[in-house]
Each structure stands twice: as structure tokens, then as C-alpha cells.
């Protein structure tokens, strides 16, 4: 019985260690040069699979300040669902999905869900952008660029949903500019938020 319990403990520790290091390993996989006849489509498919493999991983911590001057660390957000968006203002798919992101943020405004947008642009550029476009997330400028920590490799925008322990439960990169973009992020992330909000 003791051996059995020890085996379970070792397994759990190994899984936790693996989960903590998988974001670091993500970029290692992509830094390998193209092999033989591997083309860019194969590289995109590979990077897409790498992102899918991050589901179940512990997200890297961060220590940033929003445009409003609020300090945010992932450690301090434990116990809340965290929805993260990576974007930049000249990214057409990033802007196209803003209605879906705002709808999601509005729906969970009074619940234990925090919405954070990590912009690639400078603070002044983002402030100018926000005079013309509404974005209801807590906005962090490019001064606090954590995109490489989060393996933003397959295109922009990238959206993640983290559970209350900081584990990735949803991740998707890239987007479109068609009519579907106005609902897609909402439709895909809402069920994930609902699933983990009560756990």
C-alpha cells in the first residue's frame, strides 16, 4: 500500500513539474530548423499542435501594470478565472474580435473572472486606439511584453482561459476578419469559463 501511494505521489509531482515547464519547452520545439521538405504549412500545423499541447499546463506568472495603474500578478489572481488576450492595434483579426471579447467581459463583470489584454503597442499608441475603439479588458501595454513567455507563435490574436489554479484550459491563436469573428471568441470561451467557474 505504501509503495502504491508513493507511486501516485511521484506521478503527481512529475505531472506538476511537467506542467510548470511546458511553456519553456514550447519555444524550444519551434526553434528547430525546417526539416527536409517541411514547408511553412507544416510549420504552422506543428505550431498549432504545440499550442494545443499547452492545455493542462501551468501558465507562466507575470508581474505587470495596467494602463489604469493596477498591478497584476498571476499569483495574486489565484481563485479567479483569468482570460488573457494578446493583440496589437494594426492586427485586423485582433480588432475584428473586439465585439466578442467585450461581450464576454460584460457578461462576467460581477463574477470571479478577470480579463487581461496584453498589447504589443506602446502605452500612448494604445491610449490613442482606445479613443476610437472600445476594449473592456484590463489593458497592459507593450512595455510589459510577455508574449514569448506565453508562446505566442502561431499568429495574433491569441486567447487563453486559465482556471482558478492558473492552469490553461483553452488556447487559440489567429483569427479572421469576417462576420464570424464578432462572435467566435465568445462562443468558444464562454463554455470553458462556465465549466471552470464553479470548480
The 8 nearest C-alpha neighbors of each residue, nearest first, counted from 0:
[[1, 3, 2, 4, 5, 6, 7, 8],
 [2, 0, 4, 3, 5, 6, 7, 8],
 [1, 3, 5, 0, 4, 6, 7, 8],
 [2, 4, 0, 6, 1, 5, 7, 8],
 [5, 3, 7, 1, 6, 2, 8, 0],
 [4, 6, 8, 2, 7, 3, 1, 9],
 [5, 7, 3, 9, 4, 8, 10, 2],
 [8, 6, 10, 4, 5, 9, 11, 3],
 [7, 9, 5, 11, 10, 6, 12, 4],
 [10, 8, 12, 6, 11, 7, 13, 5],
 [9, 11, 7, 13, 8, 12, 6, 14],
 [12, 10, 14, 8, 13, 9, 15, 7],
 [11, 13, 15, 9, 14, 10, 16, 8],
 [14, 12, 10, 16, 11, 15, 9, 17],
 [15, 13, 17, 11, 12, 16, 18, 10],
 [14, 16, 18, 12, 17, 13, 11, 19],
 [17, 15, 13, 19, 18, 14, 12, 20],
 [16, 18, 14, 20, 15, 19, 21, 13],
 [17, 19, 56, 15, 57, 16, 21, 20],
 [20, 18, 57, 16, 17, 21, 15, 56],
 [21, 19, 17, 23, 18, 22, 16, 24],
 [20, 22, 24, 23, 18, 19, 17, 25],
 [23, 21, 25, 24, 20, 149, 150, 148],
 [24, 22, 21, 25, 20, 26, 27, 148],
 [25, 23, 21, 27, 22, 26, 28, 20],
 [24, 26, 22, 23, 27, 28, 21, 150],
 [25, 27, 29, 28, 24, 30, 23, 150],
 [28, 26, 24, 30, 25, 29, 31, 23],
 [29, 27, 26, 25, 30, 31, 24, 49],
 [28, 30, 26, 31, 27, 25, 46, 32],
 [31, 29, 27, 28, 26, 32, 25, 33],
 [30, 32, 29, 28, 33, 27, 34, 26],
 [33, 31, 34, 30, 29, 35, 37, 28],
 [34, 32, 37, 35, 31, 38, 42, 36],
 [33, 35, 37, 36, 32, 31, 38, 42],
 [36, 34, 37, 33, 38, 32, 41, 39],
 [35, 37, 38, 34, 33, 41, 39, 42],
 [38, 36, 34, 35, 33, 41, 39, 42],
 [39, 37, 41, 40, 36, 42, 33, 34],
 [38, 40, 42, 41, 43, 37, 33, 44],
 [41, 39, 43, 42, 38, 44, 37, 45],
 [40, 42, 44, 38, 39, 43, 37, 45],
 [41, 43, 39, 45, 40, 44, 46, 38],
 [44, 42, 40, 46, 45, 41, 47, 39],
 [45, 43, 41, 47, 42, 46, 40, 48],
 [44, 46, 42, 48, 43, 47, 41, 49],
 [45, 47, 49, 43, 48, 44, 153, 42],
 [48, 46, 44, 50, 45, 49, 43, 153],
 [47, 49, 51, 45, 50, 46, 52, 44],
 [48, 50, 46, 52, 47, 51, 45, 25],
 [51, 49, 47, 53, 52, 48, 46, 170],
 [52, 50, 48, 53, 49, 54, 47, 170],
 [51, 53, 49, 50, 54, 48, 55, 56],
 [54, 52, 50, 56, 51, 55, 21, 49],
 [55, 53, 167, 168, 52, 56, 51, 169],
 [54, 56, 167, 166, 53, 168, 57, 18],
 [57, 55, 18, 53, 166, 54, 167, 58],
 [56, 58, 166, 19, 18, 165, 167, 59],
 [57, 59, 165, 166, 56, 167, 60, 19],
 [60, 58, 57, 61, 148, 149, 22, 19],
 [61, 59, 73, 58, 74, 72, 62, 165],
 [62, 60, 72, 73, 63, 59, 71, 145],
 [61, 63, 72, 71, 60, 70, 64, 73],
 [64, 62, 71, 70, 143, 61, 72, 65],
 [65, 63, 70, 69, 68, 71, 139, 66],
 [64, 66, 139, 68, 67, 69, 138, 137],
 [65, 67, 68, 138, 139, 64, 140, 122],
 [66, 68, 65, 69, 64, 138, 137, 139],
 [69, 67, 65, 66, 64, 70, 63, 139],
 [70, 68, 65, 64, 67, 71, 66, 63],
 [69, 71, 64, 63, 68, 65, 72, 62],
 [72, 70, 63, 62, 64, 69, 73, 75],
 [73, 71, 62, 61, 74, 75, 63, 76],
 [72, 74, 76, 60, 75, 61, 71, 77],
 [73, 75, 72, 76, 77, 60, 61, 165],
 [74, 76, 72, 73, 77, 71, 78, 79],
 [77, 75, 73, 74, 79, 78, 72, 81],
 [78, 76, 163, 79, 164, 75, 74, 165],
 [77, 79, 163, 76, 164, 80, 111, 162],
 [80, 78, 163, 111, 77, 112, 76, 81],
 [79, 81, 112, 162, 163, 161, 111, 113],
 [82, 80, 113, 161, 112, 160, 114, 79],
 [81, 83, 160, 114, 159, 113, 115, 161],
 [84, 82, 115, 159, 158, 116, 114, 81],
 [83, 85, 158, 116, 157, 117, 115, 86],
 [86, 84, 117, 157, 156, 116, 118, 158],
 [87, 85, 156, 118, 93, 155, 84, 117],
 [88, 86, 119, 118, 90, 89, 120, 93],
 [87, 89, 90, 94, 86, 128, 120, 93],
 [90, 88, 87, 91, 94, 93, 86, 92],
 [89, 91, 93, 88, 87, 92, 94, 86],
 [90, 92, 94, 93, 89, 95, 176, 88],
 [93, 91, 95, 175, 176, 174, 94, 90],
 [94, 92, 156, 90, 91, 95, 86, 96],
 [93, 95, 91, 97, 92, 96, 90, 88],
 [96, 94, 92, 176, 93, 97, 180, 91],
 [95, 97, 181, 180, 99, 94, 98, 93],
 [96, 98, 100, 94, 99, 95, 101, 134],
 [99, 97, 101, 181, 100, 96, 102, 95],
 [100, 98, 182, 185, 181, 102, 97, 96],
 [101, 99, 97, 103, 102, 98, 104, 185],
 [102, 100, 104, 98, 103, 135, 99, 97],
 [101, 103, 99, 105, 100, 104, 98, 106],
 [102, 104, 100, 106, 101, 105, 185, 99],
 [105, 103, 101, 107, 106, 102, 108, 100],
 [106, 104, 108, 102, 103, 107, 101, 135],
 [105, 107, 103, 104, 108, 102, 109, 101],
 [108, 106, 110, 104, 105, 109, 112, 103],
 [107, 109, 105, 106, 110, 104, 112, 111],
 [110, 108, 107, 111, 106, 112, 105, 104],
 [111, 109, 107, 112, 108, 113, 106, 196],
 [112, 110, 79, 80, 113, 109, 196, 107],
 [111, 113, 80, 79, 110, 81, 107, 114],
 [112, 114, 81, 82, 80, 115, 111, 79],
 [113, 115, 82, 136, 83, 81, 137, 104],
 [114, 116, 137, 83, 136, 138, 82, 84],
 [117, 115, 84, 138, 83, 136, 85, 137],
 [118, 116, 139, 85, 84, 140, 138, 86],
 [119, 117, 140, 86, 87, 141, 120, 139],
 [118, 120, 141, 87, 140, 86, 117, 144],
 [121, 119, 141, 118, 87, 140, 124, 125],
 [122, 120, 124, 141, 123, 140, 125, 142],
 [121, 123, 140, 125, 124, 126, 120, 141],
 [122, 124, 126, 125, 121, 127, 120, 128],
 [125, 123, 127, 121, 126, 122, 120, 128],
 [124, 126, 128, 122, 127, 123, 129, 121],
 [125, 127, 123, 129, 128, 124, 122, 130],
 [128, 126, 124, 125, 130, 129, 123, 131],
 [127, 129, 125, 126, 130, 131, 132, 124],
 [128, 130, 132, 126, 131, 127, 133, 125],
 [131, 129, 127, 128, 132, 126, 133, 125],
 [130, 132, 129, 128, 133, 127, 126, 134],
 [133, 131, 129, 130, 128, 134, 94, 97],
 [132, 134, 129, 135, 131, 130, 97, 101],
 [133, 135, 136, 101, 132, 97, 129, 100],
 [136, 134, 101, 133, 104, 137, 105, 100],
 [137, 135, 114, 115, 134, 138, 116, 104],
 [136, 138, 115, 116, 114, 65, 139, 135],
 [137, 139, 116, 65, 136, 66, 115, 117],
 [138, 140, 65, 117, 66, 118, 116, 64],
 [141, 139, 118, 122, 142, 121, 120, 143],
 [140, 142, 119, 120, 144, 143, 121, 118],
 [141, 143, 140, 144, 121, 122, 139, 119],
 [144, 142, 141, 63, 140, 145, 139, 64],
 [145, 143, 141, 146, 142, 119, 117, 140],
 [144, 146, 148, 147, 143, 149, 61, 117],
 [145, 147, 149, 151, 148, 144, 150, 85],
 [146, 148, 150, 149, 145, 151, 144, 26],
 [149, 147, 145, 146, 150, 59, 22, 23],
 [148, 150, 146, 147, 151, 145, 22, 59],
 [149, 151, 147, 152, 148, 146, 26, 25],
 [152, 150, 146, 149, 147, 153, 154, 157],
 [153, 151, 150, 154, 46, 147, 172, 26],
 [154, 152, 172, 46, 151, 47, 43, 173],
 [153, 155, 173, 172, 152, 156, 151, 157],
 [156, 154, 173, 157, 172, 86, 93, 85],
 [155, 157, 86, 93, 173, 85, 172, 154],
 [156, 158, 172, 85, 155, 171, 84, 173],
 [159, 157, 84, 171, 83, 170, 172, 85],
 [160, 158, 170, 83, 169, 82, 161, 84],
 [159, 161, 82, 169, 168, 81, 167, 83],
 [162, 160, 167, 81, 166, 165, 168, 80],
 [161, 163, 80, 165, 166, 164, 195, 168],
 [162, 164, 78, 79, 80, 77, 165, 161],
 [165, 163, 162, 77, 166, 78, 161, 79],
 [164, 166, 161, 162, 163, 58, 57, 167],
 [165, 167, 57, 161, 162, 56, 164, 55],
 [168, 166, 161, 54, 55, 56, 169, 160],
 [167, 169, 54, 161, 160, 55, 166, 162],
 [170, 168, 160, 159, 167, 54, 171, 191],
 [171, 169, 159, 158, 160, 50, 51, 54],
 [170, 172, 158, 157, 159, 169, 173, 50],
 [173, 171, 157, 154, 153, 156, 155, 158],
 [174, 172, 154, 155, 156, 157, 153, 171],
 [173, 175, 92, 156, 172, 176, 155, 180],
 [174, 176, 92, 177, 180, 173, 95, 179],
 [175, 177, 92, 95, 180, 91, 178, 174],
 [176, 178, 179, 180, 175, 95, 181, 92],
 [177, 179, 180, 181, 176, 182, 95, 175],
 [180, 178, 181, 177, 182, 183, 175, 176],
 [181, 179, 96, 183, 178, 182, 177, 175],
 [180, 182, 96, 99, 179, 98, 178, 183],
 [183, 181, 99, 185, 180, 179, 184, 186],
 [182, 184, 186, 180, 185, 179, 187, 181],
 [185, 183, 187, 186, 99, 182, 188, 100],
 [186, 184, 99, 182, 183, 188, 187, 189],
 [185, 187, 183, 184, 189, 188, 182, 190],
 [188, 186, 184, 185, 189, 183, 190, 191],
 [187, 189, 191, 185, 190, 186, 184, 192],
 [188, 190, 192, 191, 185, 186, 187, 193],
 [191, 189, 193, 192, 188, 194, 187, 186],
 [192, 190, 194, 188, 193, 189, 195, 169],
 [191, 193, 189, 194, 195, 190, 196, 188],
 [194, 192, 190, 196, 191, 195, 189, 197],
 [193, 195, 191, 192, 196, 190, 197, 198],
 [194, 196, 198, 192, 197, 193, 162, 191],
 [197, 195, 193, 198, 192, 194, 80, 111],
 [196, 198, 195, 194, 193, 192, 163, 111],
 [197, 195, 196, 194, 163, 162, 193, 78]]
